[in-house]
């Protein structure tokens, strides 16, 4: 995802024409310059023309699970994909906004290419790449020159291997010896004063905060469903829309978005609910937090398996791995849920076979959105976790 200093609001601020939560988007047809109809999804002020299989992908690139997307200050679009470790190719591919190929790099990351974030530092853009294969975060230039690489944050004290005493005790009891804590970073986001945050989404479910110079500051979280705990913190973002900067985390396997102070104290939860509990949509309550605190929670139908986050103006963009792209307004109300269809979601989740067969990827429908970002004009790029990769450009109309 991209993090730029200023953004243009991408939608008119209107009092009406908000989509009702759970309403399946309208699908229309529109002709492009070649006379081919492009599917239009959404309704009212939230309509987008779908350009699937976006980008002129060169022959030396074979998409394998398109994972991340970000845009630099010059408007170039960066796509990351997992890549195949057995038949490696570059895992970072750069395009012009028109889709024309510019360059590629990152062959060494094949098999684990995952998150990408871009930050301008002193007039120069840098990429922060998360690799779930190498278990590392790399800071590099926009052409791939490595500035530094970080692996397990040993300073946190959270990843120490089990003691010999614990191993011996397990053996004496005839139980399985404890395994070392896992670390597998999925994404990076940026905070104030040059700080950045790493989410251990596929490891031990912590958020790690670093200073501008790359030194470790603190960690919080851990596995669980209580406020402050997480299950797959897959993506995170600095949300300043309320006027008070907070970190918002896509707490994926808990089906929720979780807010924290910039020092890691939980402050609010937006909890997704299934169709069977749709009547809870929009209700609010309080749930017990840590240290005798209570955390406000809002229940939302349509949020199911959030994968990442980005803001532009008053809007929050949430790619959801369960076949949808969510837009929320400044009150965190869902104003558009592009792709929400319970029957289609059940189909793509049935054995997750659809993701393996491009012939079953119809225009106007998503399979598994893994990341998304706005361009300066409010258009949206979407990358999907599908075997042969899929990048979609959603043109705002």
C-alpha positions in Angstrom: 0.0 0.0 0.0 1.0 3.6 -0.5 1.4 6.2 2.1 1.6 9.7 0.7 1.7 13.0 2.5 -1.4 14.4 0.8 -4.4 12.8 -1.0 -7.4 14.1 -2.9 -10.8 13.1 -1.6 -12.1 10.6 -4.1 -15.9 10.9 -3.6 -18.4 13.7 -3.2 -19.5 14.3 0.4 -23.3 13.7 0.1 -25.9 13.1 2.7 -27.6 10.4 0.8 -27.2 7.5 -1.7 -25.3 5.4 0.9 -25.4 1.7 0.2 -27.4 -0.3 2.7 -25.1 -2.7 4.5 -25.2 -6.1 2.8 -26.7 -4.9 -0.4 -25.2 -6.8 -3.3 -23.7 -4.2 -5.8 -25.4 -3.6 -9.1 -23.5 -4.9 -12.1 -23.8 -3.1 -15.4 -21.9 -3.0 -18.7 -20.0 -0.2 -20.3 -18.1 -0.2 -23.5 -14.4 0.7 -23.7 -12.7 2.3 -26.7 -12.4 -1.1 -28.4 -16.1 -1.7 -28.0 -15.6 -4.3 -25.4 -18.0 -4.0 -22.5 -16.4 -3.5 -19.1 -18.5 -4.6 -16.1 -19.5 -1.8 -13.7 -20.0 -2.6 -10.1 -21.5 -0.6 -7.2 -24.3 2.0 -7.3 -24.9 5.7 -6.7 -21.7 7.6 -5.9 -19.8 4.4 -5.6 -19.5 2.9 -9.0 -16.4 1.4 -10.6 -15.6 0.0 -14.0 -13.7 -3.3 -13.7 -10.4 -3.7 -15.6 -9.4 -7.2 -14.7 -6.0 -8.7 -15.6 -4.6 -5.1 -15.6 -1.0 -4.4 -16.6 1.2 -5.5 -19.5 3.0 -8.4 -17.7 6.3 -9.3 -19.5 7.1 -12.9 -20.4 9.7 -13.2 -17.8 7.1 -12.7 -15.0 4.8 -15.5 -14.1 2.3 -14.3 -11.5 2.0 -16.5 -8.4 -0.4 -15.2 -5.8 -0.5 -11.4 -6.3 -0.2 -10.1 -2.8 0.5 -6.4 -2.6 0.1 -3.1 -4.4 1.4 0.4 -3.8 1.9 3.7 -5.7 5.0 6.0 -5.5 5.0 9.8 -5.6 5.5 9.7 -9.4 2.4 7.5 -9.9 4.2 4.3 -10.7 2.3 1.2 -9.6 4.2 -1.5 -7.7 2.8 -5.1 -7.6 4.3 -7.8 -5.4 3.6 -11.5 -5.8 4.7 -14.5 -3.9 6.6 -16.0 -6.7 7.6 -19.7 -7.1 10.8 -20.7 -5.2 11.2 -23.7 -7.5 11.1 -21.5 -10.6 11.9 -18.0 -9.4 11.2 -14.8 -11.2 11.2 -11.1 -10.0 8.6 -10.6 -7.3 8.3 -6.8 -7.5 6.9 -5.5 -10.8 6.5 -1.8 -11.7 4.0 -0.3 -14.1 3.1 3.1 -15.4 -0.5 4.1 -14.6 -1.4 3.1 -18.2 -0.3 -0.5 -17.4 2.9 -0.3 -19.4 5.7 -2.4 -17.8 8.6 -0.3 -16.4 10.9 -2.7 -14.5 11.1 -5.6 -12.1 13.4 -6.9 -9.4 13.3 -9.1 -6.3 14.0 -12.6 -7.7 15.7 -13.4 -4.4 12.4 -13.0 -2.6 10.6 -15.7 -4.7 8.5 -18.0 -2.6 7.7 -15.4 0.0 6.9 -12.1 -1.7 4.1 -10.5 0.3 3.5 -6.9 1.6 4.7 -3.7 0.1 4.6 -0.1 1.5 6.2 3.0 0.1 7.4 6.1 2.1 9.0 9.3 0.9 12.0 10.1 3.1 13.9 13.3 2.5 12.6 13.5 -1.0 13.4 9.9 -1.9 10.8 7.0 -2.1 11.7 3.8 -0.3 10.0 0.4 -0.4 9.4 -1.7 2.7 8.9 -5.3 1.6 7.6 -8.1 3.9 8.7 -11.6 3.0 7.0 -14.6 4.6 9.5 -17.0 3.1 12.7 -15.3 4.3 10.9 -14.2 7.5 12.2 -10.6 7.0 11.4 -7.0 6.2 13.6 -5.3 3.6 13.9 -1.6 3.1 15.1 -0.8 -0.5 15.1 1.8 -3.2 12.5 1.8 -5.9 14.9 -0.1 -8.1 15.6 -2.8 -5.6 18.9 -1.7 -3.9 18.8 -2.9 -0.3 19.2 -0.4 2.5 18.7 -2.9 5.3 17.0 -6.2 6.1 15.4 -7.0 9.5 14.5 -10.4 10.7 13.2 -11.6 14.1 13.1 -8.7 16.6 15.2 -10.4 19.3 15.2 -7.3 21.4 11.5 -7.9 22.2 12.2 -11.1 24.1 9.2 -12.7 22.6 10.9 -15.2 20.3 13.3 -16.9 22.6 13.6 -20.6 22.0 12.2 -23.0 24.7 14.5 -23.6 27.6 16.1 -27.0 28.0 14.1 -27.3 31.2 10.9 -27.0 29.3 12.0 -29.5 26.7 13.0 -32.0 29.4 9.8 -31.5 31.3 7.8 -32.3 28.1 9.8 -35.4 27.4 9.3 -36.6 31.0 5.5 -36.2 30.5 5.6 -37.9 27.2 4.2 -34.7 25.5 5.4 -32.9 22.4 8.4 -30.5 23.2 7.5 -26.8 22.9 8.4 -25.3 19.5 10.2 -21.9 19.1 7.8 -19.0 18.6 7.2 -18.3 14.9 7.9 -15.1 13.1 6.6 -14.3 9.6 5.9 -10.6 8.9 3.1 -9.8 6.5 3.1 -6.0 6.3 4.6 -2.7 7.3 2.9 0.7 7.9 4.2 4.1 8.9 3.6 6.2 12.0 4.6 9.6 13.2 8.2 10.9 13.5 9.5 8.4 11.0 8.3 5.4 13.1 7.1 2.2 11.4 5.2 -0.8 12.5 5.7 -4.4 11.4 2.8 -6.9 11.7 3.8 -10.5 12.5 0.7 -11.8 10.8 1.7 -15.3 9.9 3.8 -15.8 13.0 3.0 -15.1 16.7 0.5 -12.2 16.1 2.5 -9.3 17.5 2.9 -5.7 16.2 6.4 -4.4 16.5 7.2 -0.7 16.6 10.5 0.8 15.3 12.0 4.2 15.3 13.0 6.1 12.2 16.6 4.8 12.5 15.3 1.2 12.5 15.8 0.6 16.2 13.2 -1.5 18.0 10.9 0.4 20.4 8.2 -1.9 21.7 5.9 -4.9 20.8 2.4 -5.8 21.8 -0.4 -8.2 21.0 0.0 -12.0 20.9 -2.4 -14.7 20.0 -6.0 -14.4 21.2 -9.4 -12.8 20.7 -9.5 -10.5 23.7 -9.0 -6.8 23.1 -5.3 -6.2 22.4 -4.7 -9.7 21.3 -4.8 -10.7 17.6 -5.2 -13.6 15.3 -3.4 -12.8 12.0 -2.7 -9.1 12.2 -2.4 -9.1 8.4 -2.2 -5.4 7.7 -2.1 -2.1 9.6 -2.4 1.6 8.9 -2.1 5.0 10.6 -5.6 6.3 10.7 -5.7 10.1 11.2 -9.3 10.7 10.0 -10.7 11.5 13.5 -8.0 14.0 14.2 -6.3 11.7 16.7 -3.7 9.4 15.1 -4.4 5.8 15.9 -3.2 2.5 14.5 -5.8 0.4 12.9 -5.1 -3.3 12.4 -6.8 -5.8 10.1 -7.2 -8.6 12.7 -8.1 -11.0 10.0 -8.9 -14.3 11.7 -10.8 -12.5 14.4 -13.0 -11.0 11.6 -12.4 -7.5 12.9 -10.6 -4.2 12.7 -8.9 -3.2 16.0 -7.7 0.2 17.0 -4.7 1.0 19.1 -2.9 4.1 20.4 0.4 4.6 18.8 2.0 2.9 21.8 -0.1 -0.2 21.6 -3.1 0.3 23.9 -6.4 -1.1 22.5 -9.1 1.6 22.2 -11.8 0.3 19.9 -13.0 -2.7 17.9 -15.1 -2.9 14.7 -16.4 -6.5 14.8 -17.6 -8.3 11.7 -20.7 -10.5 12.1 -21.9 -13.3 9.8 -25.2 -13.2 7.9 -26.8 -15.3 10.6 -26.3 -12.4 13.0 -27.1 -9.6 10.6 -29.5 -8.1 13.1 -26.5 -7.0 15.2 -25.4 -4.7 12.4 -24.8 -1.2 13.6 -25.2 -2.0 17.3 -22.6 -1.0 19.9 -21.5 -2.2 23.2 -18.6 -2.6 25.6 -16.4 -5.6 26.1 -13.8 -6.4 28.8 -10.3 -5.3 28.0 -7.0 -5.7 29.7 -6.3 -4.4 33.2 -10.0 -3.9 34.1 -10.7 -1.7 31.1 -13.7 -1.7 28.8 -13.3 -1.4 25.1 -16.1 0.0 22.8 -17.2 -2.4 20.0 -19.3 -1.8 16.9 -20.8 -4.8 15.1 -20.8 -4.7 11.4 -22.3 -7.1 8.8 -20.2 -7.4 5.7 -16.8 -7.4 7.3 -15.6 -11.0 7.2 -11.8 -11.6 6.7 -10.1 -8.2 6.4 -6.7 -8.4 4.8 -5.3 -4.8 4.8 -6.2 -1.1 5.1 -5.7 2.3 3.5 -7.3 5.7 3.9 -7.9 8.6 1.5 -9.7 11.7 2.7 -12.6 10.5 4.9 -12.7 7.0 3.5 -11.2 3.7 4.7 -10.5 1.0 2.1 -10.6 -2.6 3.3 -9.8 -5.5 0.9 -11.5 -8.5 2.4 -10.2 -12.0 1.5 -13.8 -13.2 1.4 -14.5 -11.9 -2.1 -15.2 -8.2 -1.4 -13.8 -4.7 -1.3 -15.2 -2.5 1.5 -15.4 1.3 1.7 -16.2 3.0 5.0 -16.8 6.6 5.7 -15.4 8.8 8.4 -17.8 7.3 10.9 -16.6 3.8 9.9 -20.0 3.0 8.4 -19.9 0.8 5.3 -21.0 2.9 2.3 -20.0 0.4 -0.3 -19.3 -3.4 -0.2 -18.2 -4.2 -3.7 -18.6 -7.9 -4.3 -20.6 -8.8 -1.2 -22.8 -11.9 -2.1 -23.2 -14.7 0.4 -23.8 -17.3 -2.3 -20.7 -16.3 -4.3 -18.5 -16.1 -1.1 -19.6 -19.7 -0.1 -18.7 -20.8 -3.6 -15.2 -19.4 -3.6 -14.5 -20.7 0.0 -15.7 -24.2 -0.8 -12.3 -25.9 -0.8 -10.8 -22.8 -2.2 -10.8 -24.4 -5.6 -11.9 -21.4 -7.5 -8.7 -19.5 -6.8 -6.8 -22.2 -8.8 -8.8 -21.9 -12.0 -8.9 -18.6 -13.9 -11.8 -19.9 -16.0 -13.9 -19.5 -12.9 -13.0 -15.8 -12.3 -15.9 -13.9 -13.8 -15.6 -10.2 -14.6 -17.3 -8.1 -11.9 -16.6 -10.5 -9.1 -13.7 -10.9 -6.7 -12.1 -14.1 -5.6 -9.8 -13.3 -2.7 -8.8 -9.6 -2.5 -5.5 -9.5 -0.6 -4.5 -5.8 -0.9 -5.8 -2.6 -2.4 -4.8 1.0 -2.7 -6.2 4.3 -4.0 -4.6 6.3 -6.8 -4.7 10.1 -6.4 -8.0 10.3 -8.4 -9.8 7.8 -6.2 -9.5 4.9 -8.5 -8.6 1.6 -6.8 -6.0 -1.1 -7.6 -6.8 -4.6 -6.2 -4.4 -7.6 -6.0 -5.9 -11.0 -5.3 -4.6 -14.1 -3.6 -5.2 -16.4 -6.6 -2.8 -19.0 -7.9 -2.0 -17.4 -11.3 -2.4 -13.8 -10.0 -5.0 -11.2 -10.7 -4.7 -7.4 -10.7 -7.8 -5.3 -11.1 -8.0 -1.6 -11.8 -11.3 -0.2 -10.6 -12.0 3.0 -12.5 -14.2 5.4 -10.6 -17.1 6.6 -12.7 
